[in-house]
Structures are given as structure tokens and as C-alpha cells.
Amino acid sequence: MTSGPILISSPASSSEVARLAEVRFWIPWIMAVSLFMTQLDATIVNTAVPTIAAAFCVPSLSLKAVLTSYTIALAVCIPLSGWLADRWGTRRVMLGALSVFTLGSLFCGLSSSLPALIASRVFQGMGAALMMPVGRIAVLRVFEKGEIIRVMNFIVIPALIGPLLGPFLGGLIVHWLSWRMIFLVNLPFGCIGLALVQRYMPETRVDPGRLDWGGFLLFGIGVALLSYVLEIFGVHGLGSMEVITLGLVSFVFLAAYVRHARRVANALMPLELFRVRTFRISVVGGCVTRLGIAGMPFLLPLLYQLGLGYAPWQAGLLTMPQAAAAIGMKTLTQPILARLGYRRILLLNTLCIGLTIASFSLVGVHTPLPCIVLLSLVQGAFSALQFTSMNTLAYADTTPSQASDASTMASTGQQLSISFGIACASLITGWFLGGIAQSDTGLLVPALHHAFITLGILTILSGTTFLGLRVHDGAAVSNHRSTEPEEA
């Protein structure tokens, strides 16, 4: 089959029209279920770390490998998603990814030792790495560009809910049930996803040629080392020299991949895509902007729990307004972008996000609760508009044949930028703490306030990456001009 959109552009039989309507209705639901599982799983485990450590009779610090193994598996396997989808077909690869993730969740829940749990998390991460990029490829091949914002808005809602529910739901599970339910909760969602994929996802494929094994090894080793460095930064007992050395080695491998990709015709992730200006600005600008935004989920629980004295479940509730505002903003994103354009929105909204992040420096023990809720609502609305704008702009000027590579590269950039953002937030907070223990509330709160101001300034400065956009950039996706019937 071709890699172009599966759309009916001429009169067709009633059965073909009905089948198209079914596919267009259910693919967003498949993506939503898959994204909810991966995003929930990425955060729900954090709350259970002390409980799991006690069950295995090991120090809590050793459980860091349970978290890093999943993240590293994501970073290494995401680049394979595009080639696998082209070679074996979107439905077959999605079925395999969901099966691996669901089985990995089962193995995690049945693990009887820490090494077994770590191995199961690697297996689980391999499945999660393929689910989102492959699903996004299917969306790009089924829907017209004018429909992408609407579809992505629906799909991304679970991505907003999952990380916010994760810590709260994880706390409830470990309090009332076994820690194993943290992983077993994925099983019913996985079974539902498998049934939907088998029934409704189309099998689209192209001939991708031979897999670029050399590029995969160079990029995989480089990104695995970089992800590991970002995850262990300031946590493990490794000295600064060892961490710096590992970081330099990772950059050597990544630089070698760049040289390799410029010399081979069928690179794992072709750098030619960066010649597409809107794609380049979206990916690079998104990575820089997330340095500030991605650190907030790490810093806010510290402020709420250690600084303001809220219980973990109360701190989780304080993050709920962000999700509510983000969901509400999704209904307004396309009209706003159609009226104001990507350039104006990304420049203005990045400034607003930076100011909002910096405003959390005003939150203290005497701050009224309604003010904290209002600030969370504002942050959620601005963040939702920012993410939708950056994520959809990446596909404004790419061709259908570039869908796999564009999805793979955008997903890889997002994953790495989130890790960079968390590491950046940790580094800045630790620098302002000056090595003092976090339990000293009198010093922690001012350090967090300085970190919010710093991250806000970095976010504001990141807006300069969008100056290269032109007034009419992104019009193909912000203006819905489809003549096809809506899905049922």
C-alpha cells in the first residue's frame, strides 16, 4: 500500500465510505488508550518506589534503575518505530507494541526480585516506545492536514491526564492494595487497545529499504548513555568526573551518527527533514522550550509537599486544575491558531508560559489556596496551547512519504527534551540549595522560588527560536479545508 492518506477523493461504494468512517472514528480512540497507558505508567511508579524497595528488602535508591530502565528503553527504541511501521505495517507493529507493553506490565506485576522487575521494565518500555510514534504515523496517513489539530487535541487529552493522575492514583494503590497493582492496572486497557487495533486500524506500509544498523547502533548507544546521564544526574553515587565523561562519550556517539547520516542514503533518521523549515523550528524550538516547562512536574510536588506541608494525595489534587484547563483549551486551539497563526501564538504564548512559571515563585505558606488553583489553571491552558502548536506545526509542510521519519524524529526529540528539562530543574534547584538537605524547608522554598524564576526566564528566551516562522506558516493544518465527511 502507499504511504499517502487513506482518503476517498472520488465517489466510492457505500461500504468503502462506511469503512473509512469507522477507521477515522476509532483511530483517535486507539491512540488515546495507548497514550494514556504509557503516560500513566511513566509517573505512577514513582509513588510506589519506597513500597517496592521495602518488599524486595533493598534501599530505595536502588529502585532508580526501575525508572531509568524504562526511560532508556523508550529513548533507544523510538527511532526504530518508523522503519518497523513502514516495513511490517502500522497495524501489525501496533499490535506487537501493545502486546509487548501489556505483557511487560504483567511481568512487572509478577516479578519476584529486583533484577526481574528491571528486565520487565525494559521489555515494557520497548513496547511503549513504538506505540505513540506508530499511532501518530497512522493518523498522518488517514487524516488530512486540516484535520490534524482536531484529532491531536482529542488524542493528547490522556497525555495530560495520565501524568497528573499518576502520583495520586499510585498513592491510593500502594495505600490500599499491593504495589503489584501499579503494573497490573494496565492489563484491561491493553486488552481493549488490542481489540480496537485488530478491528479498526488500517494496514499501511511502504518499502523502507534495509535497516540502517550502523546508524541505529551509533544513535542508540549515544541516546542511551545520554538518557542515563540525565536520569542519574545528582542522584547516584557517581562523581562529577564520571558523569561528565559519560556525557562526553554520548555526544561523541551522537556526533558520529550525524556524520554517518550525512553519508548514507537510507539513514535511520534522515537529517534532510531538518531542511523543512517548519519541521526544524518545531522540533528545535520545542526541545528548547520544554527545558523550562518539563521541569515543573518535578518541582511543584517538592513545593507543595516539602515547602507547604501538603500530603502527597493533596499535592496531587493541586495539579488537577492544570489538566482541567488543558482539556478546555483543546476546544479553542484550532480557532485561535487559524485566527492568529503559529508565529504570533508561539511567540506570545511562550512569553506567557515563562511569566506563569516565574509566578510560582510567589507561592508560599500564606498564599490562599484559590490563588494556587488559579495559577495552575493558567499554566495548564498556556501549556496545552503551546504543546498542540509545536506538535502539529512539525507536520505542516512534510509530505506523506515523510510521515514515518517525521513522527520518529519528533517523538525522539520530545522524549529527550523532557529528560533534559527534569535534569535542568534538578540542577538549578540543587545549585540554589548549595548542597543543603532538602528537608530544611527554610532553605528549600527560597531555592524552589529561585528555580521557578530561572526556568521562567529560560522559557521566555526560548521564544526566540520561533522568530524564524513566517506569518502563514502552518496554515495547512490550522485551517480545516477538508471536503470529506466527518467520522461517525
FENKAWO-V176269 format. One record per pair of residues at least 12 apart in sequence whose ideal C-beta (glycine too) atoms are under 6 Angstrom apart, sorted by the first residue. I is the first residue (numbers start at 0). J is the second residue. If there is no record, write none. Layout:
# FENKAWO-V176269
I_J, I_J
This chain:
# FENKAWO-V176269
0_203, 0_204, 2_205, 2_399, 2_400, 3_399, 4_140, 5_141, 5_201, 6_483, 7_19, 20_486, 20_487, 21_199, 22_199, 22_201, 23_486, 24_486, 24_487, 25_195, 25_199, 26_137, 26_141, 27_150, 27_153, 27_154, 29_195, 29_196, 30_134, 30_154, 31_154, 31_157, 32_188, 32_192, 33_130, 33_134, 33_192, 34_157, 34_158, 35_157, 35_161, 36_185, 36_188, 37_127, 38_158, 38_161, 38_162, 39_161, 39_165, 42_162, 42_165, 43_165, 43_168, 43_169, 43_181, 46_166, 46_169, 46_170, 47_169, 47_173, 47_178, 47_181, 48_62, 50_173, 50_178, 51_178, 55_113, 57_113, 64_117, 65_116, 65_117, 65_120, 67_230, 68_117, 68_120, 68_121, 69_120, 69_124, 70_226, 70_230, 71_223, 71_226, 72_121, 72_124, 72_125, 73_124, 73_128, 73_414, 74_222, 74_226, 74_414, 75_219, 75_223, 76_125, 76_128, 77_128, 77_410, 77_411, 78_218, 78_267, 78_268, 78_407, 78_411, 80_129, 80_132, 80_133, 80_407, 81_403, 81_404, 81_407, 82_207, 82_210, 84_133, 84_136, 84_403, 85_204, 85_205, 85_207, 85_403, 86_207, 88_202, 88_204, 89_133, 89_136, 89_137, 89_203, 90_200, 90_202, 92_133, 93_133, 93_196, 93_200, 94_196, 96_126, 96_129, 96_130, 97_189, 97_192, 97_193, 99_125, 99_126, 100_123, 100_126, 100_127, 101_189, 103_119, 103_122, 103_123, 103_126, 104_123, 104_182, 104_185, 106_119, 107_119, 107_182, 108_179, 108_182, 108_183, 132_406, 132_407, 132_410, 135_406, 136_402, 136_403, 136_406, 138_150, 139_402, 140_203, 140_402, 143_481, 144_475, 144_476, 145_479, 145_480, 145_481, 146_481, 147_391, 147_476, 148_333, 148_391, 148_476, 151_391, 152_329, 152_332, 156_326, 159_322, 159_325, 160_322, 163_318, 163_322, 166_315, 167_312, 167_315, 170_311, 170_312, 208_265, 211_265, 211_266, 211_267, 214_256, 214_259, 214_266, 214_267, 215_267, 217_252, 217_255, 217_256, 217_259, 218_256, 220_252, 221_249, 221_252, 221_253, 224_245, 224_248, 224_249, 225_249, 226_418, 228_242, 228_245, 228_246, 229_418, 229_422, 232_422, 233_425, 233_429, 268_408, 269_404, 272_404, 275_396, 275_397, 277_392, 277_395, 277_396, 277_472, 278_393, 278_397, 280_467, 280_468, 281_389, 281_392, 281_393, 282_409, 282_412, 284_464, 284_465, 285_389, 286_412, 286_416, 287_461, 287_464, 288_461, 289_416, 289_420, 290_419, 290_420, 290_423, 290_457, 291_356, 291_454, 291_457, 291_458, 293_417, 293_420, 293_421, 294_420, 294_423, 294_424, 294_454, 297_421, 297_424, 298_424, 298_447, 300_314, 302_447, 303_317, 305_443, 306_443, 306_444, 307_364, 320_372, 320_375, 320_376, 321_375, 321_378, 321_379, 324_376, 324_379, 324_380, 325_379, 325_383, 328_380, 328_383, 328_384, 332_384, 332_387, 336_477, 337_477, 337_478, 340_470, 341_388, 341_392, 341_468, 341_472, 341_473, 342_468, 342_470, 344_388, 345_388, 345_465, 346_462, 346_465, 348_381, 348_384, 348_385, 349_462, 350_459, 350_462, 351_381, 352_381, 352_385, 352_458, 353_455, 353_458, 353_459, 355_377, 355_378, 355_381, 356_451, 356_454, 356_455, 356_458, 357_451, 357_452, 357_455, 358_374, 359_451, 360_448, 360_451, 360_452, 391_476, 392_473, 393_409, 395_473, 395_475, 395_476, 427_450, 427_453, 428_446, 428_450, 431_446, 431_449, 432_446
